[in-house]
């Protein structure tokens, strides 16, 4: 585990205290880890992971079923 001494503004300190209390964490280190992990998910989510891109490429190559109307689709599904 990495240790770091950091200086944070009072407002950030208060937010960490709220996160610590809300999630019943032991210390501010856990609060920082929680906040960073949640932010990381939000920040990294728009970028597509390589395995997901591969899955999309495979799906694009698949052909769909053509139908003219809902009745025809219903016949295909129920068959």
MOPAC internal coordinates of N, CA, C and O (Angstrom, degrees):
PM7 1SCF
backbone

  N    0.0000 0     0.00 0     0.00 0    0    0    0
  C    1.4387 1     0.00 0     0.00 0    1    0    0
  C    1.5253 1   108.85 1     0.00 0    2    1    0
  O    1.2310 1   120.69 1   -39.67 1    3    2    1
  N    1.3028 1   116.28 1   140.33 1    3    2    1
  C    1.4566 1   122.47 1  -179.45 1    5    3    2
  C    1.5211 1   109.34 1   -90.47 1    6    5    3
  O    1.2310 1   120.89 1   -42.16 1    7    6    5
  N    1.3103 1   115.90 1   137.84 1    7    6    5
  C    1.4592 1   120.89 1   175.81 1    9    7    6
  C    1.5185 1   108.54 1  -111.59 1   10    9    7
  O    1.2310 1   120.84 1   -36.43 1   11   10    9
  N    1.3296 1   116.00 1   143.57 1   11   10    9
  C    1.4562 1   120.08 1  -179.81 1   13   11   10
  C    1.5215 1   109.35 1  -148.56 1   14   13   11
  O    1.2310 1   121.45 1   -40.08 1   15   14   13
  N    1.2960 1   114.82 1   139.92 1   15   14   13
  C    1.4642 1   120.23 1   172.23 1   17   15   14
  C    1.5150 1   106.43 1   -97.46 1   18   17   15
  O    1.2310 1   120.94 1   -54.97 1   19   18   17
  N    1.3176 1   115.80 1   125.03 1   19   18   17
  C    1.4566 1   119.58 1  -177.75 1   21   19   18
  C    1.5190 1   110.22 1  -129.65 1   22   21   19
  O    1.2310 1   121.15 1   -25.27 1   23   22   21
  N    1.3094 1   115.40 1   154.73 1   23   22   21
  C    1.4574 1   121.03 1   173.30 1   25   23   22
  C    1.5153 1   107.22 1  -107.61 1   26   25   23
  O    1.2310 1   121.26 1   -52.10 1   27   26   25
  N    1.3279 1   115.19 1   127.90 1   27   26   25
  C    1.4588 1   119.73 1  -179.81 1   29   27   26
  C    1.5288 1   108.91 1  -127.69 1   30   29   27
  O    1.2310 1   120.47 1   -30.91 1   31   30   29
  N    1.3102 1   116.70 1   149.09 1   31   30   29
  C    1.4684 1   120.20 1   176.93 1   33   31   30
  C    1.5257 1   111.16 1   -65.83 1   34   33   31
  O    1.2310 1   120.37 1   -20.89 1   35   34   33
  N    1.2979 1   116.91 1   159.11 1   35   34   33
  C    1.4562 1   122.33 1  -178.85 1   37   35   34
  C    1.5249 1   111.43 1   -59.14 1   38   37   35
  O    1.2310 1   120.12 1   140.76 1   39   38   37
  N    1.3212 1   117.37 1   -39.24 1   39   38   37
  C    1.4698 1   121.18 1   179.92 1   41   39   38
  C    1.5300 1   110.89 1   -61.83 1   42   41   39
  O    1.2310 1   120.21 1   138.56 1   43   42   41
  N    1.3161 1   117.21 1   -41.44 1   43   42   41
  C    1.4616 1   121.58 1   178.30 1   45   43   42
  C    1.5229 1   109.53 1   -66.21 1   46   45   43
  O    1.2310 1   120.38 1   140.56 1   47   46   45
  N    1.3062 1   116.88 1   -39.44 1   47   46   45
  C    1.4582 1   121.49 1   177.50 1   49   47   46
  C    1.5265 1   110.79 1   -59.65 1   50   49   47
  O    1.2310 1   120.60 1   137.78 1   51   50   49
  N    1.3339 1   116.46 1   -42.22 1   51   50   49
  C    1.4573 1   120.30 1   179.18 1   53   51   50
  C    1.5265 1   110.70 1   -65.31 1   54   53   51
  O    1.2310 1   120.61 1   139.70 1   55   54   53
  N    1.3191 1   116.44 1   -40.30 1   55   54   53
  C    1.4623 1   119.91 1   178.24 1   57   55   54
  C    1.5217 1   110.52 1   -62.81 1   58   57   55
  O    1.2310 1   120.55 1   137.45 1   59   58   57
  N    1.3254 1   116.55 1   -42.55 1   59   58   57
  C    1.4692 1   119.72 1   178.34 1   61   59   58
  C    1.5211 1   111.15 1   -62.26 1   62   61   59
  O    1.2310 1   120.46 1   141.42 1   63   62   61
  N    1.3203 1   116.72 1   -38.58 1   63   62   61
  C    1.4641 1   120.24 1   177.59 1   65   63   62
  C    1.5319 1   110.70 1   -63.60 1   66   65   63
  O    1.2310 1   120.49 1   140.79 1   67   66   65
  N    1.3284 1   116.68 1   -39.21 1   67   66   65
  C    1.4707 1   120.41 1   178.60 1   69   67   66
  C    1.5274 1   110.23 1   -66.01 1   70   69   67
  O    1.2310 1   120.17 1   135.41 1   71   70   69
  N    1.3346 1   117.28 1   -44.59 1   71   70   69
  C    1.4661 1   121.47 1   178.68 1   73   71   70
  C    1.5284 1   109.59 1   -61.84 1   74   73   71
  O    1.2310 1   120.95 1   136.19 1   75   74   73
  N    1.3209 1   115.79 1   -43.81 1   75   74   73
  C    1.4683 1   121.32 1   179.72 1   77   75   74
  C    1.5243 1   110.69 1   -58.82 1   78   77   75
  O    1.2310 1   120.39 1   135.21 1   79   78   77
  N    1.3371 1   116.85 1   -44.79 1   79   78   77
  C    1.4593 1   120.73 1  -179.17 1   81   79   78
  C    1.5283 1   111.52 1   -71.52 1   82   81   79
  O    1.2310 1   120.54 1   137.97 1   83   82   81
  N    1.3217 1   116.56 1   -42.03 1   83   82   81
  C    1.4661 1   120.94 1  -176.60 1   85   83   82
  C    1.5231 1   112.13 1   -61.46 1   86   85   83
  O    1.2310 1   120.27 1   139.21 1   87   86   85
  N    1.3252 1   117.08 1   -40.79 1   87   86   85
  C    1.4611 1   121.24 1  -177.09 1   89   87   86
  C    1.5272 1   112.72 1  -101.58 1   90   89   87
  O    1.2310 1   120.44 1  -170.50 1   91   90   89
  N    1.3251 1   116.76 1     9.50 1   91   90   89
  C    1.4668 1   122.81 1   177.47 1   93   91   90
  C    1.5327 1   111.19 1    53.71 1   94   93   91
  O    1.2310 1   121.16 1  -129.24 1   95   94   93
  N    1.3309 1   115.39 1    50.76 1   95   94   93
  C    1.4561 1   121.14 1  -179.18 1   97   95   94
  C    1.5217 1   110.22 1   -89.24 1   98   97   95
  O    1.2310 1   120.88 1   -23.02 1   99   98   97
  N    1.3375 1   115.93 1   156.98 1   99   98   97
  C    1.4598 1   121.08 1  -176.41 1  101   99   98
  C    1.5180 1   112.94 1   -72.69 1  102  101   99
  O    1.2310 1   120.79 1   137.72 1  103  102  101
  N    1.3383 1   116.09 1   -42.28 1  103  102  101
  C    1.4585 1   119.24 1  -176.26 1  105  103  102
  C    1.5187 1   111.13 1  -149.60 1  106  105  103
  O    1.2310 1   121.33 1    -2.19 1  107  106  105
  N    1.3267 1   115.07 1   177.81 1  107  106  105
  C    1.4658 1   119.93 1  -178.20 1  109  107  106
  C    1.5235 1   111.75 1   -68.60 1  110  109  107
  O    1.2310 1   119.78 1   155.20 1  111  110  109
  N    1.3100 1   118.02 1   -24.80 1  111  110  109
  C    1.4643 1   120.09 1   176.82 1  113  111  110
  C    1.5229 1   110.58 1   -60.68 1  114  113  111
  O    1.2310 1   120.72 1   137.51 1  115  114  113
  N    1.3260 1   116.23 1   -42.49 1  115  114  113
  C    1.4628 1   120.20 1   177.65 1  117  115  114
  C    1.5272 1   110.53 1   -67.53 1  118  117  115
  O    1.2310 1   120.64 1   144.14 1  119  118  117
  N    1.3297 1   116.38 1   -35.86 1  119  118  117
  C    1.4664 1   119.82 1   178.17 1  121  119  118
  C    1.5196 1   110.51 1   -65.22 1  122  121  119
  O    1.2310 1   120.63 1   136.73 1  123  122  121
  N    1.3317 1   116.41 1   -43.27 1  123  122  121
  C    1.4696 1   120.37 1   177.89 1  125  123  122
  C    1.5241 1   109.61 1   -62.08 1  126  125  123
  O    1.2310 1   120.23 1   134.87 1  127  126  125
  N    1.3178 1   117.16 1   -45.13 1  127  126  125
  C    1.4626 1   121.20 1  -179.86 1  129  127  126
  C    1.5294 1   110.69 1   -60.32 1  130  129  127
  O    1.2310 1   120.34 1   138.44 1  131  130  129
  N    1.3240 1   116.95 1   -41.56 1  131  130  129
  C    1.4702 1   121.16 1  -179.77 1  133  131  130
  C    1.5299 1   111.01 1   -64.49 1  134  133  131
  O    1.2310 1   120.88 1   132.49 1  135  134  133
  N    1.3321 1   115.92 1   -47.51 1  135  134  133
  C    1.4628 1   120.21 1  -178.79 1  137  135  134
  C    1.5282 1   110.44 1   -62.80 1  138  137  135
  O    1.2310 1   120.23 1   135.35 1  139  138  137
  N    1.3184 1   117.17 1   -44.65 1  139  138  137
  C    1.4604 1   120.92 1  -178.76 1  141  139  138
  C    1.5270 1   110.34 1   -65.60 1  142  141  139
  O    1.2310 1   119.95 1   139.18 1  143  142  141
  N    1.3154 1   117.70 1   -40.82 1  143  142  141
  C    1.4631 1   120.77 1   179.75 1  145  143  142
  C    1.5298 1   110.81 1   -62.93 1  146  145  143
  O    1.2310 1   120.17 1   135.97 1  147  146  145
  N    1.3264 1   117.28 1   -44.03 1  147  146  145
  C    1.4602 1   120.31 1   179.34 1  149  147  146
  C    1.5271 1   111.09 1   -66.31 1  150  149  147
  O    1.2310 1   120.38 1   138.79 1  151  150  149
  N    1.3082 1   116.88 1   -41.21 1  151  150  149
  C    1.4567 1   120.32 1   178.50 1  153  151  150
  C    1.5230 1   110.02 1   -65.62 1  154  153  151
  O    1.2310 1   120.75 1   141.63 1  155  154  153
  N    1.3181 1   116.17 1   -38.37 1  155  154  153
  C    1.4597 1   120.55 1   179.55 1  157  155  154
  C    1.5137 1   112.03 1   -60.97 1  158  157  155
  O    1.2310 1   120.38 1   139.41 1  159  158  157
  N    1.3145 1   116.88 1   -40.59 1  159  158  157
  C    1.4554 1   120.77 1   178.84 1  161  159  158
  C    1.5278 1   109.57 1   -62.96 1  162  161  159
  O    1.2310 1   120.21 1   134.24 1  163  162  161
  N    1.3269 1   117.20 1   -45.76 1  163  162  161
  C    1.4581 1   121.05 1   179.68 1  165  163  162
  C    1.5200 1   111.41 1   -64.62 1  166  165  163
  O    1.2310 1   120.46 1   139.43 1  167  166  165
  N    1.3062 1   116.73 1   -40.57 1  167  166  165
  C    1.4555 1   121.21 1  -175.80 1  169  167  166
  C    1.5317 1   111.13 1   -73.16 1  170  169  167
  O    1.2310 1   120.15 1   141.25 1  171  170  169
  N    1.3220 1   117.32 1   -38.75 1  171  170  169
  C    1.4552 1   121.24 1  -175.51 1  173  171  170
  C    1.5230 1   113.12 1   -88.42 1  174  173  171
  O    1.2310 1   119.69 1   162.02 1  175  174  173
  N    1.3034 1   118.20 1   -17.98 1  175  174  173
  C    1.4570 1   120.89 1  -175.34 1  177  175  174
  C    1.5228 1   113.57 1   -60.78 1  178  177  175
  O    1.2310 1   118.60 1   138.31 1  179  178  177
  N    1.3376 1   120.28 1   -41.69 1  179  178  177
  C    1.4638 1   117.92 1  -179.49 1  181  179  178
  C    1.5296 1   113.80 1   -59.54 1  182  181  179
  O    1.2310 1   120.06 1   150.02 1  183  182  181
  N    1.2996 1   117.49 1   -29.98 1  183  182  181
  C    1.4509 1   119.85 1   176.78 1  185  183  182
  C    1.5191 1   108.51 1   -76.86 1  186  185  183
  O    1.2310 1   121.15 1   -48.60 1  187  186  185
  N    1.3134 1   115.40 1   131.40 1  187  186  185
  C    1.4558 1   118.92 1  -177.64 1  189  187  186
  C    1.5235 1   110.83 1   -82.30 1  190  189  187
  O    1.2310 1   121.33 1   -45.74 1  191  190  189
  N    1.3037 1   115.06 1   134.26 1  191  190  189
  C    1.4562 1   120.28 1   177.29 1  193  191  190
  C    1.5181 1   109.40 1   -70.31 1  194  193  191
  O    1.2310 1   119.69 1   -31.89 1  195  194  193
  N    1.3324 1   118.20 1   148.11 1  195  194  193
  C    1.4703 1   121.59 1  -176.87 1  197  195  194
  C    1.5257 1   113.66 1   -55.09 1  198  197  195
  O    1.2310 1   119.71 1   139.98 1  199  198  197
  N    1.3254 1   118.16 1   -40.02 1  199  198  197
  C    1.4575 1   119.85 1  -178.76 1  201  199  198
  C    1.5327 1   111.12 1   -67.01 1  202  201  199
  O    1.2310 1   120.19 1   148.14 1  203  202  201
  N    1.3235 1   117.25 1   -31.86 1  203  202  201
  C    1.4585 1   120.71 1   177.65 1  205  203  202
  C    1.5288 1   110.66 1   -71.74 1  206  205  203
  O    1.2310 1   120.40 1   141.28 1  207  206  205
  N    1.3308 1   116.85 1   -38.72 1  207  206  205
  C    1.4665 1   121.13 1   177.17 1  209  207  206
  C    1.5225 1   109.91 1   -60.73 1  210  209  207
  O    1.2310 1   119.98 1   137.30 1  211  210  209
  N    1.3276 1   117.64 1   -42.70 1  211  210  209
  C    1.4600 1   121.46 1   177.71 1  213  211  210
  C    1.5269 1   111.09 1   -61.79 1  214  213  211
  O    1.2310 1   120.83 1   137.72 1  215  214  213
  N    1.3192 1   116.02 1   -42.28 1  215  214  213
  C    1.4588 1   120.08 1   178.90 1  217  215  214
  C    1.5287 1   110.60 1   -62.76 1  218  217  215
  O    1.2310 1   120.03 1   138.73 1  219  218  217
  N    1.3306 1   117.56 1   -41.27 1  219  218  217
  C    1.4557 1   121.08 1   177.64 1  221  219  218
  C    1.5237 1   111.81 1   -62.74 1  222  221  219
  O    1.2310 1   120.46 1   139.23 1  223  222  221
  N    1.3184 1   116.72 1   -40.77 1  223  222  221
  C    1.4616 1   120.56 1   179.37 1  225  223  222
  C    1.5188 1   110.73 1   -61.72 1  226  225  223
  O    1.2310 1   120.34 1   138.84 1  227  226  225
  N    1.3289 1   116.95 1   -41.16 1  227  226  225
  C    1.4669 1   120.84 1   178.64 1  229  227  226
  C    1.5248 1   110.62 1   -64.87 1  230  229  227
  O    1.2310 1   120.49 1   139.33 1  231  230  229
  N    1.3366 1   116.67 1   -40.67 1  231  230  229
  C    1.4565 1   120.11 1  -179.98 1  233  231  230
  C    1.5247 1   111.93 1   -66.57 1  234  233  231
  O    1.2310 1   120.37 1   144.81 1  235  234  233
  N    1.3248 1   116.90 1   -35.19 1  235  234  233
  C    1.4616 1   120.48 1   179.18 1  237  235  234
  C    1.5293 1   111.72 1   -65.32 1  238  237  235
  O    1.2310 1   120.13 1   150.16 1  239  238  237
  N    1.3127 1   117.36 1   -29.84 1  239  238  237
  C    1.4575 1   121.65 1  -179.06 1  241  239  238
  C    1.5217 1   112.46 1   -76.67 1  242  241  239
  O    1.2310 1   120.15 1   157.52 1  243  242  241
  N    1.3321 1   117.32 1   -22.48 1  243  242  241
  C    1.4612 1   120.60 1  -179.29 1  245  243  242
  C    1.5235 1   109.90 1   -70.30 1  246  245  243
  O    1.2310 1   121.25 1   -35.43 1  247  246  245
  N    1.3319 1   115.21 1   144.57 1  247  246  245
  C    1.4583 1   120.11 1   177.70 1  249  247  246
  C    1.5172 1   109.34 1   -94.10 1  250  249  247
  O    1.2310 1   121.07 1   -36.86 1  251  250  249
  N    1.3029 1   115.56 1   143.14 1  251  250  249
  C    1.4510 1   121.07 1   178.28 1  253  251  250
  C    1.5141 1   111.17 1   -90.61 1  254  253  251
  O    1.2310 1   120.58 1    -1.83 1  255  254  253
  N    1.2948 1   116.51 1   178.17 1  255  254  253
  C    1.4570 1   122.88 1   178.57 1  257  255  254
  C    1.5265 1   107.55 1   -98.34 1  258  257  255
  O    1.2310 1   120.56 1   -52.25 1  259  258  257
  N    1.3204 1   116.53 1   127.75 1  259  258  257
  C    1.4657 1   120.89 1   178.58 1  261  259  258
  C    1.5140 1   110.13 1   -87.16 1  262  261  259
  O    1.2310 1   120.68 1   -36.90 1  263  262  261
  N    1.3256 1   116.31 1   143.10 1  263  262  261
  C    1.4542 1   121.92 1   175.22 1  265  263  262
  C    1.5255 1   108.25 1  -151.57 1  266  265  263
  O    1.2310 1   121.23 1   -26.32 1  267  266  265
  N    1.3288 1   115.25 1   153.68 1  267  266  265
  C    1.4625 1   120.67 1  -175.63 1  269  267  266
  C    1.5220 1   112.73 1   -92.57 1  270  269  267
  O    1.2310 1   120.40 1   147.37 1  271  270  269
  N    1.3396 1   116.85 1   -32.63 1  271  270  269
  C    1.4640 1   120.35 1  -179.17 1  273  271  270
  C    1.5280 1   109.39 1  -152.54 1  274  273  271
  O    1.2310 1   121.20 1    -1.43 1  275  274  273
  N    1.3021 1   115.30 1   178.57 1  275  274  273
  C    1.4659 1   121.14 1  -176.68 1  277  275  274
  C    1.5256 1   111.15 1   -64.82 1  278  277  275
  O    1.2310 1   120.37 1   142.40 1  279  278  277
  N    1.3037 1   116.89 1   -37.60 1  279  278  277
  C    1.4710 1   120.31 1  -179.81 1  281  279  278
  C    1.5256 1   110.19 1   -61.25 1  282  281  279
  O    1.2310 1   120.61 1   136.60 1  283  282  281
  N    1.3291 1   116.43 1   -43.40 1  283  282  281
  C    1.4620 1   120.26 1   179.38 1  285  283  282
  C    1.5335 1   110.59 1   -65.14 1  286  285  283
  O    1.2310 1   120.77 1   139.94 1  287  286  285
  N    1.2968 1   116.14 1   -40.06 1  287  286  285
  C    1.4758 1   120.12 1   177.51 1  289  287  286
  C    1.5229 1   110.22 1   -63.71 1  290  289  287
  O    1.2310 1   120.61 1   138.13 1  291  290  289
  N    1.3065 1   116.44 1   -41.87 1  291  290  289
  C    1.4709 1   120.42 1   179.82 1  293  291  290
  C    1.5276 1   110.40 1   -60.89 1  294  293  291
  O    1.2310 1   120.24 1   139.38 1  295  294  293
  N    1.3481 1   117.14 1   -40.62 1  295  294  293
  C    1.4604 1   121.08 1   177.72 1  297  295  294
  C    1.5313 1   111.33 1   -62.04 1  298  297  295
  O    1.2310 1   120.86 1   138.38 1  299  298  297
  N    1.3242 1   115.95 1   -41.62 1  299  298  297
  C    1.4728 1   120.39 1   179.75 1  301  299  298
  C    1.5197 1   110.53 1   -65.10 1  302  301  299
  O    1.2310 1   120.47 1   136.41 1  303  302  301
  N    1.3292 1   116.71 1   -43.59 1  303  302  301
  C    1.4641 1   121.37 1  -177.57 1  305  303  302
  C    1.5234 1   111.16 1   -67.84 1  306  305  303
  O    1.2310 1   120.67 1   137.25 1  307  306  305
  N    1.3055 1   116.32 1   -42.75 1  307  306  305
  C    1.4570 1   120.66 1  -175.86 1  309  307  306
  C    1.5218 1   113.15 1   -79.63 1  310  309  307
  O    1.2310 1   119.98 1   168.17 1  311  310  309
  N    1.3057 1   117.64 1   -11.83 1  311  310  309
  C    1.4596 1   120.48 1  -179.70 1  313  311  310
  C    1.5013 1   112.73 1   -73.29 1  314  313  311
  O    1.2310 1   120.10 1   180.00 1  315  314  313

